[in-house]
Amino acid sequence: MQLIIFGPPGVGKGTQAKLLSKKFNIAHISTGDILREAIERRTELGLKVKSVIENGGLVPSDIMADIIDEVLHSNRCRNGFILDGYPRTVNQAKKLDEILTTLPESSAKIISLTAEDSVIVNRLSNRRFCVNCNHIISLSEIVDEDICPNCGVSGTLTKRKDDEPEVIQQRLDVYKEKTVPVLKYYTGKTNVISIDATRKVEEISQSILEKLK
């Protein structure tokens, strides 16, 4: 199975992608995770994209295309995949079309998660990142503000720069300008499954599975 999941930042793409990955035994390809790992390791790629990501911009298409091409042709994706965070522009979508034609199977389904801007801003600005276990945690999950509820280590919770309200709005503006047209590009070419992402995680997941059937 080949899936592509869309939605504005903070809508829950990563959470749903992980659930679908486990359900169908397919690879979860998160471009955000790939890039953040590169930044943390201070690789050549990480140094190139660090300032772009921190300011809410998009990584150059040629860099992303090379990353996606390599990953989709790896053994990791032999059973299929769910793409999370790519494509983000129409040009990237066209490049992905080319990449898919070189795979043994080429029948990606599109999932679009939707939510109002106000919901997104509130959700992202009220979360923290643990530098020890790399988990993102909502403030509602934190009992002691100094201790990560996932790994139990103290002094590791921080607020990422891209979760500041002004950067969130910039990311939303970029999404509307660059990525919403991608959904229009796919409309008519393939079935786009639209899902209300303001509900509970389990309800969203169930809706996706029902529509995939």
PAROSE-127620 format. One line per 4 residues: number of its first residue (from 1); for each residue x, y, z of N, C-alpha, C. Coordinates in pm, whole numbers, plus 50000, padded with zeros to 5 digits. Atoms other than C-alpha are relative to their C-alpha. Example, Ala and Ser with C-alpha at 12.3 -4.5 7.8 and 13.67 -1.06 7.14 Angstrom:
BEGIN
1> 50089,49881,50000,51230,49550,50780,50090,50120,50000 | 49918,49881,49994,51367,49894,50714,49923,50109,50073
END
This chain:
BEGIN
1> 50084,49880,50000,50000,50000,50000,50088,50124,50000 | 49929,49872,50008,50118,50351,49912,49905,50112,50037 | 50085,49892,49950,49974,50647,50103,50080,50130,50007 | 49941,49867,49981,50043,51021,50106,49905,50076,50091
5> 50085,49930,49904,49913,51218,50405,50031,50149,50000 | 49987,49855,50004,49852,51593,50387,49933,50065,50121 | 50064,49923,49895,49758,51858,50639,50095,50107,50050 | 49915,49892,49949,49884,52180,50798,50084,49951,50117
9> 49917,50041,49887,50158,52163,51063,49918,49992,50128 | 50070,50014,49874,50028,52035,51396,49864,49934,49991 | 50133,50058,50017,49718,51866,51252,49995,49853,50044 | 49995,50140,49956,49835,51520,51361,50040,49901,49893
13> 49957,50089,50109,49985,51381,51041,50091,49889,50051 | 49903,50097,49951,50271,51212,51224,49934,49890,50081 | 50069,50098,49916,50043,51042,51476,49922,49901,49916 | 50080,50088,50085,49808,50906,51211,50088,49916,49908
17> 49909,50075,50087,50096,50807,50984,50062,49882,50073 | 49942,50109,49922,50251,50599,51262,49899,49887,50021 | 50105,50100,49980,49920,50423,51328,49976,49921,49871 | 50021,50067,50129,49873,50346,50957,50119,49913,49963
21> 49879,50076,50026,50233,50231,50928,49995,49866,50073 | 50010,50122,49920,50176,49978,51207,49887,49910,49950 | 50117,50075,50044,49832,49874,51079,50028,49920,49873 | 49978,50063,50130,49948,49795,50724,50142,49947,49980
25> 49861,50046,50009,50313,49709,50799,50074,50065,49883 | 49931,49923,50104,50444,49982,50572,50089,50105,50066 | 49904,49903,49945,50725,50234,50619,49937,50138,50017 | 50042,49862,49977,50648,50573,50773,50116,50089,49962
29> 49895,49911,50049,50853,50824,50576,49966,50143,50040 | 50022,49864,49952,50857,51150,50774,50116,50087,49959 | 49892,49912,50044,51057,51417,50597,50047,50088,50116 | 49963,49918,49885,51048,51623,50917,50101,49928,50088
33> 49908,50079,49918,51216,51342,51114,50135,49987,49934 | 49875,50015,50074,51475,51290,50842,50084,50127,50010 | 49928,49873,49997,51565,51659,50837,50046,50037,50140 | 49961,49969,49863,51565,51704,51216,50120,49916,50044
37> 49887,50086,49967,51799,51406,51250,50129,50053,49937 | 49884,49945,50069,52032,51563,50994,50051,50125,50072 | 49962,49878,49929,52028,51893,51187,50071,49965,50131 | 49942,50041,49871,52102,51722,51521,50140,49941,49981
41> 49870,50063,50027,52389,51527,51366,50097,50095,49932 | 49920,49896,50066,52515,51846,51197,50065,49948,49872 | 49952,50048,50129,52548,51671,50863,49999,50116,49900 | 49999,49896,50103,52602,51866,50541,49858,50044,49967
45> 50140,49969,50026,52229,51843,50470,49941,50080,50116 | 50053,49931,49882,52146,51950,50826,50040,50145,50007 | 49951,49863,49997,52359,52261,50805,49932,50085,49892 | 50064,49928,50110,52194,52356,50475,49857,50042,50033
49> 50143,49977,49980,51837,52333,50598,49963,50056,50137 | 50029,49959,49863,51867,52438,50966,49927,50134,50009 | 50061,49867,49989,51788,52808,50925,49868,50007,49926 | 50124,50002,50077,51519,52739,50665,49886,49946,50085
53> 50102,50065,49919,51326,52506,50896,49964,50084,50121 | 50024,49922,49878,51366,52724,51206,49918,50126,49972 | 50076,49881,50036,51210,53016,51019,49870,49968,49926 | 50128,50040,50057,50915,52816,50886,49998,49989,49849
57> 49995,50009,50146,51033,52795,50524,50002,49857,49950 | 49997,50132,50062,51048,52504,50279,50141,49966,49953 | 49869,50047,50046,51360,52299,50207,49999,49994,49847 | 49993,50003,50146,51474,52331,49841,49954,49867,49940
61> 50062,50119,50060,51289,52087,49614,50099,49896,49953 | 49903,50096,50052,51600,51931,49462,50057,49913,50111 | 49948,50076,49886,51730,51828,49805,49896,49897,50045 | 50106,50089,49955,51395,51679,49908,49975,49887,49902
65> 50024,50102,50102,51349,51494,49579,50105,49889,50007 | 49892,50099,49990,51688,51322,49616,49980,49910,50122 | 50023,50077,49878,51602,51217,49972,49887,49899,49979 | 50117,50086,50020,51260,51078,49876,50029,49888,49901
69> 49966,50100,50101,51390,50897,49568,50081,49887,50063 | 49914,50101,49937,51657,50720,49773,49922,49914,50099 | 50075,50074,49898,51420,50623,50057,49898,49905,49937 | 50106,50083,50058,51136,50492,49836,50056,49880,49925
73> 49938,50113,50069,51378,50268,49648,50077,49908,50095 | 49928,50081,49903,51524,50125,49969,49915,49881,50045 | 50071,50119,49949,51433,49789,50128,49895,50038,50104 | 50093,49953,49897,51257,49986,50398,49857,50012,49945
77> 50131,49976,50061,50970,50053,50154,49952,49886,49913 | 50036,50112,50089,50944,49710,49995,49854,49957,50017 | 50140,50036,49978,50598,49653,50152,49905,50116,49973 | 50081,49880,50018,50477,50005,50077,50046,50108,50094
81> 49956,49887,49918,50496,50339,50254,49885,50097,50021 | 50086,49883,49983,50314,50638,50392,50090,50122,50008 | 49919,49878,50007,50467,50974,50300,49938,50109,50086 | 50046,49900,49906,50436,51237,50572,50089,50124,49987
85> 49922,49877,50018,50549,51588,50477,50054,50021,49860 | 49956,49989,50139,50605,51536,50105,49895,49935,49910 | 49947,49874,50054,50517,51663,49849,49932,50123,50062 | 50053,49876,49943,50467,52022,49966,49978,50109,49895
89> 50026,49907,50109,50459,52198,49630,49956,49920,49878 | 50044,50067,50122,50312,52118,49289,50119,49942,49926 | 49881,50051,50067,50662,52082,49144,50050,49872,50067 | 49961,50121,49930,50744,51829,49415,49905,49885,49968
93> 50099,50102,50034,50420,51643,49336,50030,49941,49862 | 49967,50048,50135,50520,51621,48970,50126,49914,50003 | 49877,50079,49987,50865,51498,49069,49969,49866,50064 | 50038,50125,49936,50706,51238,49296,49931,49907,49901
97> 50064,50081,50105,50491,51120,49004,50106,49925,49920 | 49892,50061,50078,50813,51054,48814,50067,49888,50081 | 49936,50100,49915,50967,50869,49109,49913,49876,50011 | 50091,50113,49982,50657,50652,49156,49996,49909,49878
101> 50004,50082,50121,50665,50538,48793,50118,49904,49991 | 49882,50087,50002,51005,50380,48861,49991,49889,50105 | 50021,50103,49900,50865,50165,49146,49918,49885,49942 | 50077,50115,50050,50717,49815,49095,49849,50025,50002
105> 50141,49967,49988,50380,49950,49211,49986,50151,50012 | 50018,49854,49998,50246,50302,49160,49851,50032,50011 | 50143,49975,49982,49901,50357,49313,49975,50069,50134 | 50009,49929,49873,49932,50608,49597,49861,50059,50022
109> 50126,49939,49959,49617,50713,49783,50030,50123,50084 | 49977,49872,49934,49582,51065,49923,49907,50017,50120 | 50078,49972,49879,49467,51145,50281,50026,50146,50039 | 49988,49858,49963,49398,51509,50374,49935,50024,50136
113> 50051,49968,49867,49363,51604,50743,49975,50151,50008 | 50035,49858,49999,49187,51937,50805,49970,50050,50142 | 50029,49934,49873,49159,52182,51098,50015,50151,49981 | 49992,49854,50007,49110,52557,51152,50135,50048,50054
117> 49872,49943,49956,49417,52780,51201,50006,50016,50151 | 50000,49975,49855,49314,52868,51558,50028,49873,50078 | 49977,50128,49935,49313,52500,51653,50148,49962,49990 | 49860,50033,50024,49658,52451,51501,50092,50083,50088
121> 49914,49911,49921,49815,52755,51671,49996,49962,50147 | 50015,50037,49859,49676,52653,52010,50071,49868,50029 | 49942,50132,49980,49789,52293,51969,50153,50005,49999 | 49855,49998,50014,50146,52370,51858,50068,50085,50107
125> 49938,49911,49901,50215,52655,52100,49993,49941,50141 | 50014,50064,49870,50113,52427,52388,50062,49860,50002 | 49929,50126,49993,50363,52149,52336,50148,50027,50024 | 49858,49989,49969,50722,52086,52440,50075,49882,49940
129> 49914,50102,50060,51013,51883,52302,50102,49953,50103 | 49902,50055,49908,51228,51649,52512,50130,49973,49926 | 49871,50016,50068,51593,51672,52412,50067,49867,50035 | 49942,50129,49961,51662,51338,52585,49941,49885,49918
133> 50064,50113,50070,51405,51104,52424,49940,50039,49865 | 50048,49950,50130,51307,51323,52124,49849,49990,49983 | 50145,50004,50008,50936,51304,52210,49942,50141,50008 | 50075,49875,49989,50691,51590,52157,49884,49976,50096
137> 50097,50021,49893,50466,51632,52459,49910,50122,50015 | 50094,49892,49975,50150,51839,52511,50011,50043,50145 | 49996,49948,49863,50140,52063,52818,49903,49926,50090 | 50099,50072,49921,49833,51869,52930,50053,49866,50051
141> 49942,50128,49958,50051,51556,52962,50107,50018,50107 | 49890,49973,49908,50311,51725,53183,49947,50025,50141 | 50040,49985,49860,50260,51678,53559,50096,50095,50071 | 49895,49913,49947,50591,51834,53668,50065,50070,49883
145> 49951,49923,50116,50702,52114,53435,50147,49977,49970 | 49857,50023,50020,51066,52007,53478,50032,49857,49959 | 49974,50142,50027,51023,51633,53409,49922,49952,49877 | 50064,50056,50119,50951,51460,53077,49914,49881,50042
149> 50086,50112,49962,50649,51227,53126,50029,49873,49921 | 49970,50118,50081,50784,50993,52857,50122,49925,50051 | 49877,50067,49958,51140,50924,52977,50033,50021,50148 | 49980,49977,49858,51124,51064,53332,50123,50079,50037
153> 49878,49921,49975,51437,51276,53295,49962,50146,50022 | 50032,49861,49970,51432,51625,53443,50090,50096,49923 | 49923,49895,50066,51548,51946,53279,50020,49982,49851 | 49980,50030,50143,51503,51817,52923,49891,50059,49911
157> 50111,49947,50078,51180,51989,52815,50029,50141,49951 | 49975,49869,50058,51211,52282,52580,49893,50032,49896 | 50094,49959,50104,50995,52482,52341,50079,50029,49873 | 49927,49980,50125,51117,52458,51983,49964,50134,49938
161> 50022,49870,50063,51153,52779,51787,49884,49995,49902 | 50108,50009,50100,50914,52653,51518,49864,49975,50063 | 50128,50009,49930,50643,52615,51786,49960,50132,50065 | 50038,49867,49955,50639,52987,51866,49884,50049,49911
165> 50119,49958,50076,50304,53149,51758,50030,50069,49867 | 49972,49928,50125,50459,53380,51500,50057,49909,49892 | 49943,50094,50097,50654,53096,51337,49892,49902,49954 | 50112,50089,50037,50345,52871,51345,49917,50065,49891
169> 50080,49930,50100,50149,53135,51154,50073,50007,49866 | 49920,49999,50123,50434,53163,50904,49992,49864,49931 | 50007,50135,50055,50426,52785,50858,49863,49974,49937 | 50136,50015,50054,50048,52795,50806,49984,50077,49869
173> 50007,49919,50122,50083,53073,50549,50072,49930,49884 | 49925,50074,50102,50347,52871,50363,49920,49879,49952 | 50082,50117,50036,50120,52564,50373,49888,50040,49903 | 50110,49956,50085,49829,52757,50223,50048,50042,49861
177> 49947,49950,50129,50043,52916,49954,50058,49889,49914 | 49924,50099,50076,50252,52616,49855,49936,49861,49993 | 50045,50138,49993,50081,52294,49966,49853,49979,49965 | 50142,50013,50037,49706,52354,49931,49984,49980,49849
181> 50010,50025,50145,49756,52381,49551,50036,49856,49961 | 49965,50139,50029,49907,52029,49566,49876,49912,50008 | 50125,50076,49987,49572,51893,49685,49912,50022,49877 | 50076,49971,50122,49406,52066,49390,50061,49925,49881
185> 49931,50072,50107,49669,51907,49165,49955,49853,49997 | 50038,50140,49992,49571,51560,49290,49851,49978,49978 | 50144,50013,50019,49197,51627,49278,49969,49978,49852 | 50029,50033,50140,49066,51468,48962,50092,49892,49948
189> 49905,50103,50041,49379,51256,48919,49981,49874,50083 | 50019,50113,49910,49304,51038,49219,49902,50041,50110 | 50095,49970,49893,49061,51012,49510,50072,50059,50122 | 49944,49935,49882,49146,51254,49793,49906,49976,50118
193> 50080,50030,49882,49020,51130,50131,50015,50114,50100 | 49996,49886,49908,48932,51434,50346,49947,49959,50137 | 50033,50042,49864,48923,51385,50724,50005,50120,50096 | 50003,49897,49896,48821,51623,51006,50096,49958,50111
197> 49895,50037,49904,49129,51621,51234,49987,50070,50134 | 50019,49932,49871,48980,51814,51527,49945,49906,50106 | 50056,50098,49907,48847,51496,51691,50110,49923,50072 | 49904,50083,49930,49014,51235,51912,50079,49916,49900
201> 49910,50078,50086,49306,51039,51765,49933,49872,49951 | 50063,50128,50036,49109,50712,51770,49888,50019,49899 | 50111,49973,50093,48810,50866,51591,50052,50035,49862 | 49939,49963,50128,49030,51015,51322,50053,49875,49929
205> 49944,50123,50056,49208,50683,51271,49892,49910,49944 | 50110,50085,50046,48879,50494,51242,49940,50053,49871 | 50054,49938,50122,48750,50741,50981,50089,49973,49880 | 49906,50026,50109,49065,50697,50774,49986,49856,49951
209> 50008,50142,50037,49041,50316,50782,49870,49970,49926 | 50129,50023,50066,48673,50322,50687,50002,50052,49856 | 49998,49942,50135,48737,50549,50388,50101,49930,49910 | 49904,50074,50080,49039,50349,50276,49939,49872,49945
213> 50066,50123,50047,48815,50043,50246,49923,50025,49871
END
